[in-house]
């Protein structure tokens, strides 16, 4: 059997049904010299971890268990269990397009160590995407809309949800930082350290490398997540004092503006009233977006202040 040219690593916390994502990877592997390794978080429940390992083995693939909890440690356990010269990270809520693995593999065949490739994520077509999901995707999570039309960008757009990198520079920097960035800002940190290792990381968005992001996002969930992001940005500030932070200054500016009193109502109504509704639609959705920004900014600043008070 020929050696794989690309290793797909899917980290999982053990809380999701992996059938859809695994099916998608298997479809995309058809005709490719590739392998799949599922990496299971050390914090996953034992019964869930055993069930995942059994299902993966029944499909003819391998699984590994991380030694310590965290997204970074789990990804590291995964790629270190593989051997291909290219590592493709795919999150456990991502369903790769049938062309994705072929696209990543083809882009890396020249062996350019300065290259990393990413795929654009799309919301599931079988359900209605909420206005909050559309907003948070661009405003806080990915920012695919910022990438130029030619798909060429830099390290700050390295998203490991659907991302292929060369093994050699990944090994050279020791993989993801499990201690300072166990979960949150680990992608940014990885991108920056790869950039410094190779003398300028060229990140390319592949037209055929995309996937469906099969998850739900809510304001309630993001209220918790934004606090974790605040903690991660503090770690970033300590680890990379020469690189400016983004959300802290942005949310400080937001805090100087008045919070729209109609925001909570607009946020609820926006879910049911389309933005294209004549007259009130555009105003209502803009009001909702402003309020979501204010709401999350306040919680970010609150967590930041708490960390400063604790000396963290």
C-alpha positions as CSV (number, residue, x, y, z in Angstrom):
1,X,0.0,0.0,0.0
2,X,1.5,3.4,-1.0
3,X,2.5,5.8,1.7
4,X,-0.2,8.6,2.3
5,X,0.6,12.0,1.0
6,X,-1.9,13.7,3.3
7,X,-3.1,12.8,6.8
8,X,-6.5,14.0,8.0
9,X,-6.7,14.7,11.7
10,X,-10.1,15.1,13.3
11,X,-10.0,16.2,17.0
12,X,-13.1,15.5,19.0
13,X,-14.3,16.2,22.6
14,X,-16.5,13.2,22.5
15,X,-19.8,15.1,22.6
16,X,-20.8,15.1,19.0
17,X,-22.2,12.5,16.6
18,X,-19.3,12.0,14.2
19,X,-21.2,10.0,11.6
20,X,-21.7,12.9,9.2
21,X,-18.2,14.4,9.5
22,X,-16.6,10.9,9.2
23,X,-18.8,10.0,6.2
24,X,-17.7,13.3,4.5
25,X,-14.0,12.6,5.1
26,X,-14.4,9.1,3.7
27,X,-16.1,10.4,0.5
28,X,-13.3,13.0,0.1
29,X,-10.6,10.3,0.6
30,X,-11.9,8.2,-2.4
31,X,-9.1,8.2,-5.0
32,X,-6.6,9.9,-2.7
33,X,-3.4,8.7,-1.0
34,X,-4.7,9.7,2.4
35,X,-5.4,8.5,5.9
36,X,-7.7,9.5,8.7
37,X,-6.8,9.7,12.4
38,X,-9.5,10.7,15.0
39,X,-7.9,12.3,18.1
40,X,-10.0,12.1,21.3
41,X,-9.7,14.7,24.0
42,X,-8.4,13.4,27.3
43,X,-11.4,15.1,29.0
44,X,-13.9,13.1,27.0
45,X,-16.1,10.7,29.0
46,X,-14.7,7.1,29.0
47,X,-17.9,5.6,27.5
48,X,-18.0,8.2,24.7
49,X,-14.3,7.8,24.0
50,X,-14.7,4.0,23.8
51,X,-17.7,4.3,21.4
52,X,-15.8,6.7,19.1
53,X,-12.7,4.5,19.0
54,X,-14.9,1.5,18.2
55,X,-16.8,3.2,15.4
56,X,-13.5,4.6,13.9
57,X,-11.9,1.2,14.0
58,X,-15.0,-0.5,12.4
59,X,-14.6,2.0,9.5
60,X,-10.9,0.9,9.1
61,X,-9.3,4.1,10.5
62,X,-7.2,4.8,13.6
63,X,-7.9,6.8,16.8
64,X,-5.7,8.1,19.5
65,X,-6.4,9.5,22.9
66,X,-4.7,12.8,24.0
67,X,-2.7,12.7,27.3
68,X,-4.0,16.0,28.6
69,X,-7.3,17.9,27.9
70,X,-7.6,20.7,25.4
71,X,-8.0,21.4,21.7
72,X,-4.3,22.0,21.2
73,X,-3.2,18.8,23.0
74,X,-5.8,16.8,21.1
75,X,-4.7,18.1,17.7
76,X,-1.1,17.5,18.6
77,X,-1.9,13.9,19.6
78,X,-3.6,13.4,16.2
79,X,-0.9,14.7,13.9
80,X,1.9,13.1,15.9
81,X,0.2,9.7,15.2
82,X,0.5,10.3,11.4
83,X,3.3,10.2,8.9
84,X,2.2,12.0,5.8
85,X,4.1,15.2,4.7
86,X,0.9,17.2,4.8
87,X,-1.5,17.4,7.8
88,X,-5.1,18.4,7.2
89,X,-6.9,19.4,10.4
90,X,-10.7,19.0,10.2
91,X,-13.0,19.8,13.2
92,X,-15.6,17.3,14.4
93,X,-18.5,19.6,13.4
94,X,-17.2,20.1,9.8
95,X,-18.3,18.0,6.8
96,X,-15.7,18.3,4.0
97,X,-16.8,18.8,0.4
98,X,-16.0,15.7,-1.8
99,X,-13.3,17.7,-3.5
100,X,-11.6,19.1,-0.4
101,X,-8.9,16.6,0.4
102,X,-7.9,16.4,-3.3
103,X,-7.7,20.2,-3.4
104,X,-5.5,20.4,-0.3
105,X,-3.3,17.6,-1.5
106,X,-2.8,19.1,-4.9
107,X,-1.9,22.5,-3.6
108,X,0.9,21.0,-1.4
109,X,2.5,18.7,-4.0
110,X,5.2,21.1,-4.8
111,X,6.4,20.8,-1.2
112,X,6.4,24.5,-0.5
113,X,7.0,24.7,3.3
114,X,5.8,28.3,3.4
115,X,2.3,27.3,2.2
116,X,-0.8,26.6,4.3
117,X,-4.2,26.0,2.8
118,X,-7.7,26.6,4.2
119,X,-11.2,25.9,3.0
120,X,-14.2,28.2,3.4
121,X,-17.0,27.0,5.7
122,X,-20.6,27.3,4.8
123,X,-23.7,26.9,7.0
124,X,-25.8,23.7,6.4
125,X,-28.3,24.2,3.5
126,X,-30.8,21.9,5.2
127,X,-31.6,24.3,8.0
128,X,-32.3,28.0,8.4
129,X,-29.3,30.0,9.5
130,X,-30.1,32.6,12.2
131,X,-29.2,36.3,11.9
132,X,-26.9,35.9,14.9
133,X,-25.0,33.0,13.3
134,X,-24.5,35.1,10.1
135,X,-23.3,38.0,12.2
136,X,-20.9,36.2,14.5
137,X,-19.3,34.2,11.7
138,X,-18.0,37.4,10.1
139,X,-17.7,39.6,13.2
140,X,-15.9,37.3,15.6
141,X,-15.2,33.8,14.4
142,X,-13.7,33.5,10.9
143,X,-13.8,36.7,8.8
144,X,-13.7,34.8,5.4
145,X,-15.1,38.0,3.9
146,X,-11.8,39.8,4.7
147,X,-9.8,37.5,2.4
148,X,-8.9,38.9,-1.0
149,X,-10.7,37.6,-4.1
150,X,-7.5,35.7,-5.2
151,X,-7.6,33.7,-1.9
152,X,-4.2,34.7,-0.8
153,X,-3.7,35.9,2.7
154,X,-1.4,35.6,5.8
155,X,-1.1,33.8,9.1
156,X,-4.0,35.5,10.8
157,X,-6.4,33.6,8.6
158,X,-5.1,30.2,9.6
159,X,-8.3,28.4,10.8
160,X,-7.6,24.8,11.8
161,X,-11.3,23.8,11.3
162,X,-10.3,23.0,7.7
163,X,-6.6,23.7,7.2
164,X,-3.6,21.8,5.8
165,X,0.0,22.6,6.7
166,X,3.4,20.9,6.0
167,X,4.6,18.5,8.6
168,X,8.2,19.7,8.6
169,X,7.6,23.2,9.9
170,X,4.8,22.0,12.2
171,X,7.3,19.6,13.8
172,X,10.0,22.3,13.9
173,X,7.8,24.6,16.1
174,X,6.6,21.7,18.3
175,X,3.0,21.8,17.1
176,X,0.3,23.7,18.9
177,X,1.0,25.4,22.3
178,X,-0.8,23.2,24.8
179,X,0.2,25.2,27.8
180,X,-0.5,28.8,26.9
181,X,-3.3,28.2,24.4
182,X,-5.1,24.9,25.3
183,X,-8.3,26.3,23.8
184,X,-8.8,29.7,22.3
185,X,-6.3,31.7,20.1
186,X,-4.5,28.4,19.4
187,X,-5.0,28.9,15.7
188,X,-3.6,32.5,15.8
189,X,-0.6,31.4,17.8
190,X,0.0,28.5,15.5
191,X,-0.2,30.7,12.5
192,X,2.2,33.3,13.9
193,X,4.8,30.7,15.0
194,X,4.6,29.0,11.6
195,X,5.0,32.4,9.9
196,X,8.2,33.1,11.9
197,X,9.5,29.6,11.3
198,X,9.2,29.7,7.5
199,X,9.9,33.4,7.0
200,X,6.4,34.3,6.0
201,X,3.5,31.9,5.9
202,X,1.4,32.1,2.7
203,X,-2.2,31.1,3.5
204,X,-4.3,30.2,0.5
205,X,-8.1,29.9,0.5
206,X,-8.9,27.0,-1.8
207,X,-12.0,27.2,-4.0
208,X,-12.5,23.5,-3.9
209,X,-11.4,23.0,-0.3
210,X,-14.5,24.0,1.5
211,X,-16.9,22.3,3.9
212,X,-20.2,22.6,5.7
213,X,-20.0,23.9,9.3
214,X,-22.7,21.6,10.9
215,X,-23.2,23.4,14.2
216,X,-25.4,25.8,16.0
217,X,-24.4,29.1,17.5
218,X,-26.4,31.1,20.0
219,X,-26.0,34.3,21.9
220,X,-26.1,32.4,25.2
221,X,-23.3,30.1,24.1
222,X,-21.2,33.0,22.9
223,X,-21.7,34.9,26.2
224,X,-19.6,32.0,27.8
225,X,-17.2,31.8,24.9
226,X,-16.3,35.5,24.9
227,X,-15.1,35.2,28.4
228,X,-12.8,32.4,27.4
229,X,-11.7,34.5,24.5
230,X,-10.8,37.3,26.9
231,X,-8.6,34.9,28.9
232,X,-7.0,33.7,25.7
233,X,-6.3,37.3,24.6
234,X,-4.6,37.9,27.9
235,X,-2.4,34.9,27.2
236,X,-1.7,36.2,23.7
237,X,-0.7,39.6,25.1
238,X,1.8,37.9,27.4
239,X,3.1,35.5,24.8
240,X,3.4,37.9,21.9
241,X,3.8,41.5,23.4
242,X,5.1,42.7,20.0
243,X,1.9,41.8,18.2
244,X,-1.2,44.0,18.8
245,X,-4.3,42.5,20.2
246,X,-7.6,43.1,18.4
247,X,-10.7,42.5,20.5
248,X,-9.6,44.4,23.6
249,X,-9.2,47.8,21.8
250,X,-12.3,47.1,19.7
251,X,-14.5,46.3,22.6
252,X,-13.1,49.3,24.6
253,X,-14.3,51.6,21.7
254,X,-17.7,49.8,21.8
255,X,-17.9,50.5,25.5
256,X,-17.7,54.2,24.9
257,X,-20.9,54.1,22.7
258,X,-24.4,54.0,24.1
259,X,-26.0,50.6,24.1
260,X,-29.2,50.6,22.1
261,X,-32.2,50.2,24.5
262,X,-34.2,48.5,21.7
263,X,-31.4,46.0,21.2
264,X,-32.7,43.0,23.1
265,X,-36.1,43.3,21.4
266,X,-34.4,43.7,18.0
267,X,-32.3,40.7,18.6
268,X,-35.3,38.5,19.3
269,X,-37.4,39.8,16.4
270,X,-34.6,39.6,13.9
271,X,-34.8,35.8,14.1
272,X,-38.3,35.9,12.7
273,X,-38.4,39.1,10.6
274,X,-36.3,38.9,7.4
275,X,-33.8,41.8,6.9
276,X,-35.3,42.3,3.4
277,X,-38.7,43.3,5.0
278,X,-39.4,46.7,3.5
279,X,-39.0,49.6,5.9
280,X,-38.3,48.0,9.3
281,X,-36.2,45.0,8.3
282,X,-32.8,46.7,7.6
283,X,-33.2,48.9,10.7
284,X,-34.1,46.0,13.0
285,X,-31.3,43.8,11.9
286,X,-28.7,46.6,12.2
287,X,-30.0,47.3,15.7
288,X,-29.7,43.6,16.6
289,X,-26.1,43.5,15.3
290,X,-25.1,46.6,17.3
291,X,-26.7,45.1,20.4
292,X,-25.0,41.7,20.0
293,X,-21.6,43.5,19.7
294,X,-22.4,45.6,22.9
295,X,-23.6,42.6,24.8
296,X,-20.5,40.5,24.1
297,X,-18.1,43.4,24.5
298,X,-19.4,44.1,28.0
299,X,-18.8,40.5,29.0
300,X,-15.3,40.5,27.5
301,X,-14.4,43.7,29.3
302,X,-15.9,42.3,32.6
303,X,-13.7,39.2,32.3
304,X,-10.7,41.3,31.4
305,X,-11.2,43.5,34.4
306,X,-11.5,40.4,36.6
307,X,-8.3,39.0,35.3
308,X,-6.5,42.3,35.9
309,X,-7.8,42.3,39.5
310,X,-6.6,38.8,40.1
311,X,-3.2,39.7,38.6
312,X,-3.8,37.2,35.7
